[in-house]
Amino acid sequence: MLDQAASRLAQEPERAAKILGAGAHSVMTVPLRARETTLGLAHFYRWQLPQPFEPDDLALVRDLVARAAVCIDNARRYTREHHAALTLQHSLLLRDAVPSRCSLETAHRYLPACTHAGVGGDWFDILQLSGARVGVIVGDMTGRGM
């Protein structure tokens, strides 16, 4: 991975010139890894202080990058799960409130309490029963997550 970063920098002479032109004399490249997946690379350059990076610098950067990688991975996971929850909920919500053969006319609107998330645990359904009867079911899921 680090060899790839050096190779890529060598293939981008303009970028390398900018880095050297800024006075950078030392670089640390650390992989952003979370849950055994490489998310990218973090590059740290030193240009103002004359001494190169030390082992303590590398330890600090590794810790910082590991924490950042977990945060990035958590944000990605949350986004995927939130999208899946919205898709599932929208697929379960009523399209036509009452079956077309029913003599009852209804209207409905779903507004989750947590508007920024756009998803909630409440649900409802309307069922046509025998004769002219209709069943209305309202429920609430407790807990969090899918």
C-alpha positions in Angstrom: 0.0 0.0 0.0 2.8 2.5 0.9 4.7 1.5 -2.2 1.6 2.3 -4.2 1.4 5.7 -2.6 5.1 6.5 -3.4 4.6 5.2 -7.0 1.5 7.3 -7.4 3.3 10.4 -6.2 6.1 9.6 -8.6 3.6 9.5 -11.4 2.2 12.9 -10.5 5.2 15.2 -10.9 3.0 18.4 -10.5 1.8 17.2 -7.1 5.3 16.2 -6.0 6.6 19.6 -7.1 3.9 21.4 -5.1 4.8 19.3 -2.0 8.5 19.9 -2.4 7.9 23.6 -3.3 6.1 24.0 0.0 9.3 22.9 1.7 8.2 19.5 2.8 11.2 17.3 3.7 9.5 14.4 5.5 6.3 12.4 4.9 4.3 9.8 6.7 1.7 7.8 4.9 -0.6 5.7 7.0 -3.5 3.5 5.8 -7.0 4.4 7.0 -8.2 0.9 8.0 -11.3 -0.1 9.8 -12.7 -3.6 10.3 -10.0 -5.1 8.1 -10.9 -2.8 5.2 -8.6 -0.2 3.8 -10.6 3.0 3.2 -7.7 5.1 1.9 -4.4 6.7 2.9 -3.5 9.7 5.1 -0.4 11.7 4.3 1.4 13.9 6.8 4.1 16.2 5.7 6.7 18.1 7.7 8.1 21.4 6.3 8.6 24.0 9.1 10.6 22.0 11.6 14.0 20.9 10.4 14.0 17.4 12.1 12.3 14.5 10.4 9.4 12.6 12.0 10.2 10.4 15.0 8.7 7.1 16.1 6.5 8.9 18.6 5.0 11.0 15.8 4.2 7.8 13.9 2.5 6.3 16.9 0.4 9.4 17.4 -0.6 9.5 13.7 -1.4 5.8 13.6 -3.8 6.3 16.6 -5.4 9.4 15.1 -5.8 7.8 11.7 -7.3 4.6 13.3 -9.9 6.6 15.2 -10.7 8.6 12.1 -11.1 5.5 10.0 -13.6 4.0 12.5 -15.6 7.3 12.4 -15.6 7.3 8.6 -16.6 3.6 8.5 -19.4 4.2 11.1 -20.8 7.1 9.1 -20.8 4.9 5.9 -22.5 2.1 7.8 -25.1 4.4 9.3 -25.9 5.8 5.9 -26.3 2.3 4.4 -28.5 1.1 7.2 -30.6 4.3 7.2 -31.2 4.0 3.5 -32.1 0.3 4.0 -34.5 1.2 6.8 -36.2 4.0 4.7 -36.5 1.6 1.7 -38.0 -1.1 3.9 -40.4 1.3 5.6 -41.6 2.8 2.4 -42.2 -0.6 0.9 -44.4 -1.5 3.9 -46.4 1.6 4.1 -49.8 1.6 2.5 -50.1 2.7 -1.1 -53.9 2.5 -1.3 -55.3 2.9 2.1 -58.3 0.6 1.6 -58.9 -2.2 -1.0 -60.8 -0.9 -4.0 -63.9 -3.1 -3.3 -64.4 -1.5 0.1 -67.2 1.0 0.7 -65.0 2.9 3.2 -63.1 6.0 2.2 -59.9 6.9 4.1 -56.9 9.1 4.0 -53.6 8.7 5.8 -50.2 10.3 6.2 -47.1 9.0 7.9 -45.0 11.5 9.9 -42.3 10.0 12.0 -41.6 11.8 15.3 -37.9 12.0 14.4 -38.2 14.1 11.3 -34.5 14.4 10.6 -34.2 10.6 10.3 -37.3 10.2 8.2 -38.0 6.8 9.6 -39.8 5.6 12.7 -41.1 2.4 14.3 -44.9 3.1 13.9 -46.9 1.2 11.4 -50.5 0.7 10.4 -52.6 -1.3 8.0 -56.2 -1.5 6.8 -57.7 -4.9 6.0 -60.9 -5.7 4.2 -63.0 -8.1 6.3 -66.1 -10.1 5.3 -69.2 -8.1 4.5 -68.8 -4.3 4.8 -66.3 -4.5 7.7 -62.8 -3.1 7.8 -60.0 -3.9 10.2 -57.6 -1.1 11.2 -54.3 -2.1 12.8 -51.9 0.4 14.4 -48.6 -0.7 16.0 -45.3 0.6 17.3 -41.9 -1.2 17.2 -39.7 -0.7 20.2 -35.9 -0.7 20.3 -33.4 0.6 17.8 -31.8 -0.7 14.6 -33.0 -3.1 12.0 
